[in-house]
Amino acid sequence: MDELIGQLENLTTDLMNRLNVTSYEEMVRFVESRQLLVNELEELLKQSAADVGQTDRIKNLLSNDTAIISRMNFLKGEAADWLQQRNMAKVQRNAYETAYSSDAILMDRRK
């Protein structure tokens, strides 16, 4: 169990050291890796309870969740802004790309 907690600590420390420059791809890899370790840890905790030291280490890891979630929300906001700008550009482009009928005839009259 100590080994799994240590792996979680290393993973979390690596992320926290570069949290402000972490891309969404890195966040995805972090979450996937962390989930695998947490699943293994849950299985071990079903078999035997954690001692006080292990519990304190886990609580310390959980204290970083607020900063990690904040970064995730920031990245989510950036993605939403990008999508909104893209959709606005698409609407503007479509306004200029009117669909003309290929068999339409334009006639001018002289006055």
N, C-alpha and C positions, 0 to 999 in steps of 0.2 A: 504494500500500500504506500509506503514511503517513497518507493521508486516512481509510482504514478503521480503522486503529489509533486515530487521533484520535477518530473517532466512537465506538468502543468505550470509549475512556477517558472521554469525556463522558457516555456512557450509564451507565457504572459509577460515576463520580463522583457523578452525580445520585442514583443509588440509594443509594450509601454515605452520603451526607449525610443521608438520611432513612430509613435502614434500619430503625431501631427502631419506626417508625410506619407502615411500608409495609404495605398490605393485600395480600391474596392476589391481587386483581385486578391490582394494580400489578406484583406479582412475575411474574404470567403475561405481562403486556405486556413486561416487561424481558427475560424469557427468550426470548420470540418474536423481539423486536427483535435481541437479542444473537445468536441463532442465525442469523438472516439475514446479519448482518455477518460472523460466523465462517465461514459457508459461502462468502461472497465472498472472504474472506481466504484460505481453503484453496485456492480456485481460483487465486488469484494466486501462492500459495506453490508450487503445482505447476509454474508457469511459470518462476518465479525465486525464488532463496533470499533470505531476509531478511538484512539486514546486522546487525551487532552491536547498534546502537542500537535497531533495530526489535525484535530478540529480547529485549532488556532491557525494553522497553516492554510486550511481551506477557507476560513473566514477572511484571512488576509488576501487570498486570491479573489474572493468575491468582492472585496472593497474596490477592486479595479474596474468592476463591471460598469459603474456609472460613467467613467471616462470612456470606456470602450463603446458603450451604447451611444454616448454623445457623439463620438466620431462616426459611428454608423449612421446616425440621424443626419449629420452634416453631409455625408456622402449621398444619402438618400435625397436630401434637398437639392444637392448639385445635379443629380440625375433628373429629378423632376423639373428643375429649371431648364436643363438642356432639352428635355422632351417638349416642354412648353414652347421654347423658342423654335424648335424644329417644326412643330405643328403650326405655329404662327407663320413661319416662312413658307410652309406648304400652302396655307390658305392664301397668302399674298401671291404666290406663284400661280396658283390655280385661277385667280381672278384675271390674270393677264393671258392665260392660256385658254381662251374661250374656244369652245368646240364649234367649228364652222362646218356646215354641210358641204360636202364635196360637189354636189350638183346644184349649188346655189348660183344664181346669176345676178350680177350687179349691173344696173342700167342707169345711165345718167340722162337727164333731159336738158335740152337747151331751152333757154327762155328767150 
